[in-house]
Amino acid sequence: MGQNEVTLVDTSSWIEALRLKGRESIRERVKLLLIDGLAAWCDMVAVELWNGARGDYEKKRLAELEKEIVCLPITDKVWGGARELARKSRNAGHTIPPADLIIASCAIFHGVEIEHCDTHLDVIMDIHNQSS
């Protein structure tokens, strides 16, 4: 399976999917990606998830996911893309959290969609699409 067939699942959607009382619509979208073997993440997402993991259920689930999920590499080009997204975002009047810039850059570099429920990623992708 090529990387362009996967979807990078952002931390925002993983949080909803991993929590027992997460938003059902998001849980379902992530569940379908997992069932189809199309869910991916990057190390930035994994770090954010481990940093916020609460309780044994979430920690156990994260450990299981690390064995199964495609991890898209954060390369030098991804870092450069994140810097460029930061510049473009600031020029457009937006200050975006660095983690979101890295995650968006990773998805753009690898040519994959992002599953998310984070308005910062909507802003980044709008700015990126306007400048492409």
C-alpha positions in Angstrom: 0.0 0.0 0.0 1.4 3.4 -1.0 1.5 6.2 1.6 -0.9 8.3 -0.6 -3.6 5.7 0.1 -3.6 6.5 3.8 -5.1 9.4 5.8 -3.1 11.2 8.5 -5.3 11.2 11.5 -4.7 14.3 13.6 -4.4 14.4 17.4 -7.8 16.1 17.6 -9.6 13.1 15.9 -7.5 10.5 17.8 -8.6 12.1 21.1 -12.2 11.7 20.1 -11.7 8.2 18.9 -9.8 7.0 22.0 -12.1 8.5 24.6 -15.0 6.3 25.6 -17.3 9.3 25.3 -15.8 10.9 22.3 -17.9 12.5 19.5 -19.6 9.6 17.7 -19.2 10.9 14.2 -15.5 11.4 14.6 -15.1 8.0 16.3 -16.8 6.4 13.4 -14.6 8.1 10.8 -11.5 7.0 12.6 -12.9 3.5 13.1 -13.5 3.1 9.4 -9.9 4.2 8.6 -8.6 1.7 11.1 -10.8 -1.1 9.8 -9.7 -0.4 6.2 -6.0 -0.1 7.3 -5.9 3.5 6.1 -5.2 5.3 9.3 -1.8 6.9 9.7 -0.1 9.4 12.0 3.3 11.0 12.4 5.6 11.2 15.4 4.2 14.7 16.3 0.7 13.2 16.7 2.1 10.3 18.7 4.0 12.6 21.0 0.9 14.8 21.5 -1.2 11.7 22.3 1.2 10.2 24.7 1.5 13.6 26.4 -2.2 13.8 27.0 -3.0 10.1 27.6 -5.2 9.6 30.6 -5.8 6.3 32.3 -4.9 2.7 31.6 -7.5 2.4 28.8 -6.0 5.2 26.7 -2.4 4.2 27.3 -3.1 0.6 26.4 -4.9 1.6 23.2 -2.0 3.9 22.2 0.6 1.1 22.8 -1.5 -1.1 20.5 -1.9 1.5 17.9 1.9 2.1 17.7 2.3 -1.5 16.5 -0.4 -1.1 13.8 -0.4 2.4 12.4 1.6 3.7 9.5 3.9 6.4 10.7 4.6 9.1 8.1 8.2 10.3 8.5 8.9 13.9 9.4 11.8 14.7 7.1 13.9 17.8 6.6 11.5 18.8 3.8 8.5 18.5 6.2 10.3 20.8 8.7 11.0 23.3 5.8 7.3 23.1 4.8 6.2 23.7 8.4 8.4 26.9 8.4 6.9 28.0 5.1 3.3 27.4 6.4 4.2 29.4 9.6 5.4 32.3 7.4 2.3 32.2 5.2 0.0 31.9 8.2 1.5 34.9 9.9 1.4 36.9 6.7 -2.4 36.0 6.6 -2.8 37.2 10.2 -2.9 33.8 11.9 -0.7 32.4 14.7 -0.8 28.6 14.5 0.5 26.2 17.1 3.8 24.7 15.9 2.5 21.1 16.2 -0.3 21.8 13.8 2.1 23.3 11.3 4.3 20.2 11.5 1.3 17.9 11.1 -0.1 19.8 8.2 3.3 20.0 6.5 3.7 16.2 6.9 0.3 15.6 5.2 1.1 18.0 2.4 4.6 16.5 1.8 3.3 13.0 1.7 0.3 13.9 -0.4 -2.3 12.5 2.1 -5.6 13.8 3.5 -5.9 14.9 7.1 -8.7 13.5 9.3 -9.2 16.2 12.0 -11.6 18.4 14.0 -9.2 21.3 14.5 -9.9 24.7 13.1 -6.2 25.5 12.9 -5.8 22.8 10.3 -8.7 24.2 8.3 -6.9 27.6 8.3 -3.6 26.1 7.3 -5.0 24.1 4.5 -7.0 27.1 3.2 -3.8 29.2 3.2 -1.9 26.4 1.5 -4.5 25.8 -1.1 -4.7 29.6 -1.9 -1.0 29.7 -2.5 -0.7 26.5 -4.5 
